[in-house]
């Protein structure tokens, strides 16, 4: 294994954090006079900035390391996930975005209030907050684990905690003062950083293999590594799964999850928001291909010693922890300088998902839960609540969720090591469990006149429980079956939608601005 960070690596690392510090100070000067300014940038954010932010938010340290792992161990069929996302974004842009802008929404769950009443908005908001706490806390843990391995060459509790603090303080630097507008502009920096790191690794690996392009392609073809579409019924990213459960998952991720959709709500019009989403997927697909290409070159590097000149047994373990092939390469082969660059790339990928979730969770907590309660309370006692009170509450919520996510990340660390229960797989998937209920409820709200305030919580719970029960560690372990995740999403959404269909309309209608 390589030694710890060199002087050059640390220089790159601190230079990156100097850029973060300077830009966070500059971006914190964004004027915030209302919660609309704080949570949706006063609907004044440029389209390209929003597109870059959506790209950055869709990535994380898990995808930074996980993309190369998939193509290294399998093939290129993971590209299908982003082709599915392309179809999903067309649906979100054409169907959901105009509805959000028609009601001047700050959060996506306000649409449910217009259709089923205030309780539906609150229930969906709580479902989002609980799911995001688990899912984003686990993602934070994975990012911190990677950074601890690279920076400190170990994963002791203290070093993992320091890595979590590095990520969370970086996220807070943008999210706390300037709100979503600061986060969006910082995401441009993060996206450029991790894409730049990925390109540098790709070029370095290609040179290290020291062979011509036609040999690279013919070797990968001979080993069946260049397959893009899987037409089987059982494949995780088969065409059928991509047009079913994965399509629904992407619709939920881009259109029903405040974490992602909040960016689209910052544009000045629904047309701008639609264009920003389409541009984001045009940018995301090449980035996904970039990291899959890194995985293919790592495959040639380790599995074809006649090309790389390297003959070594690859054991993807680090202190008992399974690691990705990209992390193995960083730890064992990467030279000084490159190691520092890849570290800031991993930090950037983790930061871009961490700072966005703080703003999203804060917006839902304040706009959907606290603000209606506080305004009702003030109306009853005849007092007025200044708008800056809610901005301050929003900032306090950002701090609260930063602590909560950090604690969830540390819980993931201890749970992973000292119990047999698969908390991490549950935590990473829990937001997808929540998506099924949201898909069923929003589907009923948009395409039917069925459902009411009573069926909404039942549908949210029904979708969640269906996917949970179908997990291999629940019913799968008892009945000895394994159902692909895409089909679990499809089943959970169907259950939630059927529950909504059982309720008659309660008379709420979607009111236009």
Protein Blocks (a to p, Z undefined) as FASTA:
>chain_A
ZZdddfklmmmmmmmmmmmmmmmmmmmmpccfbfklmmnooopacfklmmmmmmmmmpcf
klmmmmmmmmmmmmmmlmmmmmmmmmmmmmmmmmmmmmmmmnopabfklmmmmmnojklm
mmmmmmmmmmmmmmmmmmmmmmmmmmmmmmnopacfklmmmmmmmmmmmmmmmmmmnomm
lmmmmmmmmmmmmmmmmmmmmmmmmmmnopafklmmmmmmmnopmbfbdcbfkbmkbfkl
mmmmmmmmmmmmmmmgmklmmmmmmpmbfklmmmmmmmmmmmmmmmmmmmmmmmmmmmmm
mmmmmlnopacddddbeehiacdfklmmmmmmmcghjlmmmmmmmmmmmmmmmmmmmmmm
mmmmmmmmmmmmmmmmmmmnopacdfklmmmmmmmmmmmmmmmmmmmmmmmmmmmmmpcb
dfklmmmmmmmmmmmmmmmmmmmmmmmcedcfklmmmmmmmmmmmmmmmpmklmmmmnop
addfklmmmmmmmmmmmmmmmpccehiacddZZ
